[in-house]
Amino acid sequence: MKALRAFQWFQTFQRFQRLGTEPKKEFSMRDRMSLGFLLWALIRMRPMPTILLFSLLSFLVSASSQIANAQQPTKIPRIGFLSVLSLSAMADRIEAFREGLRELGYVEGKNIVIEQRYGQEKPDRVRELAIELVRLKVDVIVSGGNSSTQAAKKATNTIPIVMSQSSDPVASGFVGSLARPGGNITGLSTIAPEISGKRLELLKEIVPGLSRVAVFATSTSPGNAQELREVELAAGALGVKLQYLDVLSPKDLETAFRAAGKGRADAVLMMVSGTVGSSQRKEMAELAVKSRLPVINEAGSWVEAGGLISYGVNRFDLDRRAATYVDKILKGAKPADLPVEQPKKFEFVVNLKAAKQIGLTIPPNVLARADKVIK
């Protein structure tokens, strides 16, 4: 009898030695029966072997710790998405960002949360929203453009910031260099100054006898000077004269179109940036038709709003790629160590309806190169 009891004690001792060292989320029926037997023995059998008593105590401490850990909810990362524009203006871009997250295995509401904040085209409002995201203690802030990046930068120097698009992050003071950002900001840049010269070449192909082009630009925009240099080089090679018109606010647009008409411009190269360029697409398209001037812009969304033609960076691809930065940061990477990337995809869009409105015929060889044609 003593031998049988000793054998049972030994088996139980070995069982709970294993239970005390194996990580478990829950206990099996066998585990529970063993625990019941040991507790019964504790009450009914005297004296209990000292080694078994210590084994039991060790197991109970380990088990309680495992249960407590299992009961703690898994922390779901929270991403702040900040833009100075409205939700409707950013709908396609936020969807591109979501698509990028899905490609990396993130499901909104399940293993990631996106806190969206939109400034409704009010710079002062976006600064308040940036502070709000910091107070929410989001894990990463994704900024939709220069204005929102600047607001986020002022609000925090610790929370990682991912620029989904920045015209010139170095000139804007967001990063030390593209290769080594430093600080808490990294992401994607729209830098591709040579594109402006190619837009002028497209105008030359589309507009018969093109000799004068009005350039609508925003002098306060980072990267503006570099783009203008590229345009000047292309103009010299093409024998085209340029007329510079500064557009700093929405009211400047109508004034610029009138000035272009008086200056006998054959076409307009639109390089207006910031909130004016983003929020006044429909108005720009209407003014172009009213002035009967062919206008080329950088954004496909301008053509979707009724504009004639666009050639530039595929901005939705940048928003999608911003998700890769978020993923790397959530996995432990530091923004300071993640180089700023430049555009990889470009798109050429033509609106035949807009061409008809101003009496312009787009050459077949140009249409053949278009990524998208709106009829």
Secondary structure, DSSP 8 states (H G I E B T S, - for coil): -HHHHHHHHHHHHHHHHHHHHS--SS--HHHHHHHHHHHHHHHH-SS--HHHHHHHHHHHHHHHHHHHHHHS-----EEEEEESS-HHHHHHHHHHHHHHHHHTT--BTTTBEEEEEE-TT-HHHHHHHHHHHHHTT-SEEEESSHHHHHHHHHH-SSS-EEES--S-TTTTTS-S-SS---TTEEEB----THHHHHHHHHHHHHSTT--EEEEEE-TTSTTHHHHHHHHHHHHHHHT-EEEEEE--STHHHHHHHHHHHHTT-SEEEEE--HHHHHH-HHHHHHHHHHHT--EEES-HHHHHTT-SEEEEE-HHHHHHHHHHHHHHHHTT--GGGS--B----EEEEEEHHHHHHTT----HHHHTT-SEEE-
